[in-house]
Amino acid sequence: MLVSILHRATGSGLATVGTILFVWWLAAAAAGEEAYATFLSWFTGDWAPLGYILGVGLTWAFFQHMANGVRHLFMDLGANFELKGNRASAVATLAFAGLATAAFWAYIVLGR
């Protein structure tokens, strides 16, 4: 049940927060250098810790939503209806999201 709730919450969060950030980025780019510098300061300047929290949260939400979507795809094909396998795949989506987020941000922060 947890992964079902997380799937809905991450989908809504990605749509809402992602749209707000995208529109803010477009508006800042259209408004000029000063507005764009203010936008970037949330991710590289004084407000960077908040930007990193937002970025890590969105990344985790993306990977969780994606993994659970793949899980549901297999369930739609008729697989994984046994309780043991269903629980294992639910735990696997949570583990995958955590590990993929950590790997992604290690690559971003520690260098390419």
C-alpha positions in Angstrom: 0.0 0.0 0.0 2.9 2.4 0.7 4.3 2.2 -2.8 0.8 2.8 -4.2 0.5 6.0 -2.1 4.0 7.0 -3.0 3.3 6.5 -6.7 0.4 8.9 -6.6 2.3 11.4 -4.3 5.5 11.4 -6.4 3.5 11.8 -9.6 1.6 14.8 -8.2 4.8 16.2 -6.7 6.7 15.9 -9.9 4.0 17.5 -11.9 3.4 20.4 -9.5 7.0 21.2 -8.4 8.5 20.4 -11.8 6.0 22.7 -13.5 6.6 25.5 -11.1 10.4 25.2 -11.5 10.2 25.0 -15.3 7.9 28.1 -15.5 10.2 30.0 -13.0 13.3 29.0 -15.2 11.5 30.2 -18.4 10.3 33.4 -16.8 13.8 34.1 -15.4 15.4 33.5 -18.7 13.0 35.8 -20.4 13.3 38.5 -17.8 17.0 39.1 -18.2 20.4 38.4 -16.7 19.6 39.6 -13.2 16.4 37.5 -12.9 18.3 34.4 -14.3 21.1 35.0 -11.9 18.6 35.0 -9.0 17.2 31.7 -10.3 20.6 30.2 -10.5 21.5 31.4 -7.0 19.0 28.9 -5.6 21.2 26.1 -7.0 24.7 27.6 -6.9 24.7 30.6 -4.6 23.6 31.5 -1.1 20.4 29.4 -1.3 22.2 26.4 -2.7 21.3 24.1 0.2 17.6 24.6 -0.4 18.2 24.0 -4.1 20.0 20.7 -3.4 17.3 19.5 -1.1 14.7 20.3 -3.8 16.9 18.7 -6.4 17.5 15.5 -4.4 13.8 15.3 -3.5 12.7 15.6 -7.1 15.3 13.1 -8.2 14.1 10.6 -5.6 10.5 11.2 -6.6 11.4 10.6 -10.3 13.2 7.3 -9.6 10.5 6.1 -7.2 7.7 7.0 -9.7 9.6 5.4 -12.6 10.4 2.2 -10.7 6.8 1.8 -9.5 5.5 2.5 -13.0 7.7 -0.4 -14.3 6.4 -2.6 -11.5 2.8 -1.8 -12.4 3.6 -2.5 -16.1 4.6 -6.0 -15.2 1.6 -6.4 -13.0 -0.6 -5.3 -15.9 1.0 -8.1 -17.9 -0.2 -10.6 -15.3 3.0 -11.1 -13.4 3.8 -10.7 -9.7 0.4 -11.3 -8.1 1.7 -13.6 -5.5 2.0 -11.9 -2.1 5.6 -12.7 -1.6 6.7 -11.5 -5.0 4.5 -8.4 -4.8 6.0 -7.4 -1.5 9.6 -8.0 -2.8 9.0 -5.9 -5.9 7.5 -3.1 -3.7 10.6 -3.1 -1.5 12.8 -3.3 -4.6 11.2 0.0 -5.9 12.1 1.7 -2.7 15.7 0.4 -2.7 16.2 1.2 -6.4 14.9 4.8 -5.8 17.3 5.4 -2.9 20.3 3.8 -4.7 19.7 5.5 -8.0 19.3 8.9 -6.3 22.5 8.4 -4.3 24.4 7.3 -7.5 23.0 10.2 -9.5 23.9 12.9 -7.0 27.3 11.3 -6.3 28.0 11.7 -10.0 26.8 15.3 -10.0 28.6 16.4 -6.9 31.8 14.4 -7.0 32.5 15.0 -10.6 32.2 13.4 -13.9 
